[in-house]
């Protein structure tokens, strides 16, 4: 025998799960996670550690050792620092793009599904690279992003075929 309170609690839980299975909500959640990745990345500015002498020496050498690429002279520090800034900008651009993409789910579900699937795939690559070369937090963010955006893509592509 089910009590009315238990029935109401099950109904609330189903509504919450239903909300989390909405492609719009999943894509927006992905957008928020990309903002989290951007904040995490930028919080490590200037993306180098100088806690002991060898680390300080490497950072110093990066600032003084120059190289030439395609006729342009630069230092390893400029390349390293510039790429660090660019990654932050690209993560923020991805977050904004996903947020705006969620607005057109109802107009072009198939296209949004393919785009979400593509970003999910790139997040899988991001998870691998973060695990292989960086740290656990970005690995976890990219892994969750991969799953969330894959779920949104499957729902959008499945709804189009039904």
Secondary structure by P-SEA (a helix, b strand, c coil): cccaaaaaaaaaaaaaaaaaacaaaaaaaaaaaaaaaaaaaaaaccccccccaaaaaaaaaaacbbbbcccccccaaaaaaaaaaaaaaaaaaaaaaaaaaaaaccccaaaaaaaaaaaaaaaaaaaaaaaacccaaaaaaaaaaaaaaaaaaaaaaaaaac
